[in-house]
Amino acid sequence: MSDSIVLYSLNKSGVATVCLNRAEKHNAFDDKVIADLEMAFQRAADDPKVKLVILAAEGKSFSAGADLNWMKRMAQYDYQDNLRDAQGLASMLKTLNFLEKPTIARVQGAAFGGAVGLVSCCDFAIASEQASFSLSEVKLGLIPATISPYVIAAIGQRAARRYFLTGERFSAKEAEQLGLVTKIASHNELDSTLDQLVNQLLNNSPQALKQAKQLVFDVADKNIDDALIQDTSERIAAIRVSDEGQEGLSAFFDQRPAAWIGE
């Protein structure tokens, strides 16, 4: 096993895996882990060979959230130092959330604090039935501020009020009901369940995946007015005449696989 704290790999199908590699510390993160994660996400974003990204972790836990030694250092920081520290985390989360390619969190165990933010930033989360979650910041006199836009978008305001305020631990089943987790699998079937989703995504048009994801960001919570109707009409017209749009329609009518399948 590499001694790198964040591992990066890319397979021949175009699936990049970004893996937290601090099992002995339950994959808790500090400023170095955050910087390495952002570099890995940006690497995947910039590489045209990457079709989708899996965020995983070694060991028993997905991530225990903030590293204790990092928290001790932060306790000694002044306001400006804390602000710079928080902005580093915010930048990493933004990079993951708005990555143009599909992202999947593989959650095999506990995901606490900021780790819930990582899961919330991914398009999908496949979780072991043994996984658990907690937004426990209030127990330490803190708030889940930097991750809050993504967590609230994932689980909604009502659930966020509850879990932000109680700090209670909740199960994978509860996370699925909230919309934080896409699908639950037994520990032994976690990878096969993940593979099913990966294969489903790889069968779809890369350009359509990119534009469909951006469509959600651009249309969510907008008023359905003439400007939005015009914008969405222009989007479908443009993609219909695009190379992948034409190929997808032709493949459908010819009853053959589209050219991007198996590339």
Summary of the structure (lengths in Angstrom):
residues: 263
radius of gyration: 19.5
end to end distance: 29.7
largest distance: 65.8
contacts: 825
relative contact order: 0.10
helix: 54%
strand: 16%
